[in-house]
C-alpha cells in the first residue's frame, strides 16, 4: 500500500531532523517524537513550554469558546505539560 502524500508532508521546522522515522513498506511512519530526547529538548525551549497557555498563540482564540470551568474538575487528556490540572 502506498501513500504518496505522506512523503510530501514535512514538519517544516528545524526539529524535523530530531524526529526518528521508521519505514513500514513504502510508508514512513513517525514514532512518538516526545520519546526522542533531542526533540523533547527543543520542545522544552518553546515559549509555550516555558510560559504555559498564555504563550500559546491559539489559546487566546480558543478560550472564549469554553464555558466557565470555575468550581469544576477538569481532566486534561491533551499532550504536553498538562496546564489544566
C-alpha positions, 0 to 999 in steps of 0.5 A: 500500500502506498501513500504518496502524500505522506512523503510530501508532508514535512514538519517544516521546522528545524526539529524535523531532523530530531524526529526518528522515522521508521519505514513500514513498506513504502510508508514512513511512519513517525514514532512518538517524537516526545520519546526522542530526547533531542526533540523533547529538548527543543520542545522544552525551549518553546515559549509555550513550554516555558510560559504555559497557555498564555504563550500559546498563540491559539489559546487566546482564540480558543478560550472564549469558546469554553464555558466557565470551568470555575468550581469544576474538575477538569481532566486534561487528556491533551499532550504536553505539560498538562496546564489544566490540572 
